Amino acid sequence: MEGGTDAVRDDYLTTEPPLRALAAFAAPMILGNLFQQTYTMADSAIVGRFVGEQALGAVGASMALTNIFICVAIGGGNGASVIVSRYFGGKNYGRMKAAVSTALGAFLLLSAALAAFGLAMDRRILLALNTPADVMDMAVTYLDIYFLGLPFLFMYNILSSMFNALGRSRIPLGFLIFSSVFNVVLDWVMVARLHMGVAGAAWATLTAQGISALLSFAVLVRQLRRMEGAGRRFAPEELPPMARIALPSILQQSTVSIGMMLVQSVVNSFGSQALAGFSAAMRIENMCVVPMSGIGNAVATYTAQNTGAGRQDRVDPGFRAALKLVAVCAAAICLILELLDRQIIGLFLAEDSSAVALATGQDYLAFLGWFFAIIGLKMAADGLLRGAGDMPAFTLANLLNLCIRVSMAKLLAPRFGIAWVWYAVPVGWAVNFLISYARYRTGRWRTAGKKDPA
């Protein structure tokens, strides 16, 4: 049985030693997401150097809104992948296929609705966020093109989650590398050579993700056909258990992005120069979070697969192994940011950029570099709860994280300076981790997902 043999080769998350299994699974996701962040950084770096500081500010102002839609896709994919992982771990391949196709269809419809909303409301939202007038038109141009490609972005992220749920994290890696390199090449051609401005950066992203989404879909269909068992194209009964995991995950991902959008409105009030520096630093922060997010997603899939396979005894050793990976990644990130903060910010800003932009970005990175271990701990604990289906504590922890960051930025930054925007970040991360870790220590997560199918 080709399908059965192929499946057994990918059961390493339930059979290999936890540290080895998590490292093998997380490494391709981390590397792939680093490439994904590379082309978002390329948008900013090429736009900042070849169009100007205002254009970089426009892309940064757009990022606050686009991140919400990206996080809906990621949150939905993470939630759906937990159910798919359980079916895969339990070798229930027919229901697994039905869950995959149901997730793809549901999120395709959702992406079309969100794209229509974004096209209708983007200028109004930017106005409500106090976007500087000198970057408004460019930001709207970028967003209009972005929303046209939103269905491709959703499919791109959902398909990656489905591959990860099957333990095949190397397949999305290949597509992410292709998409990233292709995106950077298109950025260079459209922005630096054809002088298309921020529109060129947006079209480059849409094209690269669209092609990658179509190729990913073709490969996933081929992979599923090689597995035994027939699955329906749309199975309504799979939606409730999927929604129980996906909706809190979407809520967490999107509310954090909404919170960051509100924080962005505080930064916008300091002017386009500070916005340019903050936008550059945020790109670097997103890059630094990638290893921690990859470890968290690996813990979620590891927990879900072992739960589905009846191997919950492996979850605690897996969590401890994840903390070791966090420590290594955090030490490397801290070293790089503390030694090279000025040089890294300089990659995004032209030589004649303002002192305000340079100082804002450099100060942000130099401060935050010491605290990435905290978000790594948070991601690992959150991933375990999510993989176990224990969503109430997960949701509460992330909402408190959001409230702390927004309230500190809103109340303290206008009075004491922009630095309070980033002083709030590790405080929110720490509170989130303490709540999630306390829930983990109770052991109640072991029975939280029993109402869902296995």
Stockholm file with secondary structure:
# STOCKHOLM 1.0

chainA/1-454         MEGGTDAVRDDYLTTEPPLRALAAFAAPMILGNLFQQTYTMADSAIVGRFVGEQALGAVGASMALTNIFICVAIGGGNGASVIVSRYFGGKNYGRMKAAVSTALGAFLLLSAALAAFGLAMDRRILLALNTPADVMDMAVTYLDIYFLGLPFLFMYNILSSMFNALGRSRIPLGFLIFSSVFNVVLDWVMVARLHMGVAGAAWATLTAQGISALLSFAVLVRQLRRMEGAGRRFAPEELPPMARIALPSILQQSTVSIGMMLVQSVVNSFGSQALAGFSAAMRIENMCVVPMSGIGNAVATYTAQNTGAGRQDRVDPGFRAALKLVAVCAAAICLILELLDRQIIGLFLAEDSSAVALATGQDYLAFLGWFFAIIGLKMAADGLLRGAGDMPAFTLANLLNLCIRVSMAKLLAPRFGIAWVWYAVPVGWAVNFLISYARYRTGRWRTAGKKDPA
#=GR chainA/1-454 SS CHHHHHHHHTCGGGTSCHHHHHHHHHHHHHHHHHHHHHHHHHHHHHHHHHTCHHHHHHHHHHHHHHHHHHHHHHHHHHHHHHHHHHHHHTTCHHHHHHHHHHHHHHHHHHHHHHHHHHHHHHHHHHHHTTCCGGGHHHHHHHHHHHHHTHHHHHHHHHHHHHHHHTTCTHHHHHHHHHHHHHHHHHHIIIIIISCCHHHHHHHHHHHHHHHHHHHHHHHHHHHHHTSSSCCCSCCGGGHHHHHHHHHHHHHHHHHHHHHHHHHHHHHHTTCHHHHHHHHHHHHHHHHHHHHHHHHHHHHHHHHHHHHHTTCGGGHHHHHHHHHHHHHHHHHHHHHHHHHHHHHHHHTTSCTTCCHHHHHHHHHHHHHHGGGHHHHHHHHHHHHHHHHHTCHHHHHHHHHHHHHHHHHHHHHHHHHHCTHHHHHHHHHHHHHHHHHHHHHHHHTGGGGTTTTSCC
#=GC SS_cons         CHHHHHHHHTCGGGTSCHHHHHHHHHHHHHHHHHHHHHHHHHHHHHHHHHTCHHHHHHHHHHHHHHHHHHHHHHHHHHHHHHHHHHHHHTTCHHHHHHHHHHHHHHHHHHHHHHHHHHHHHHHHHHHHTTCCGGGHHHHHHHHHHHHHTHHHHHHHHHHHHHHHHTTCTHHHHHHHHHHHHHHHHHHIIIIIISCCHHHHHHHHHHHHHHHHHHHHHHHHHHHHHTSSSCCCSCCGGGHHHHHHHHHHHHHHHHHHHHHHHHHHHHHHTTCHHHHHHHHHHHHHHHHHHHHHHHHHHHHHHHHHHHHHTTCGGGHHHHHHHHHHHHHHHHHHHHHHHHHHHHHHHHTTSCTTCCHHHHHHHHHHHHHHGGGHHHHHHHHHHHHHHHHHTCHHHHHHHHHHHHHHHHHHHHHHHHHHCTHHHHHHHHHHHHHHHHHHHHHHHHTGGGGTTTTSCC
//
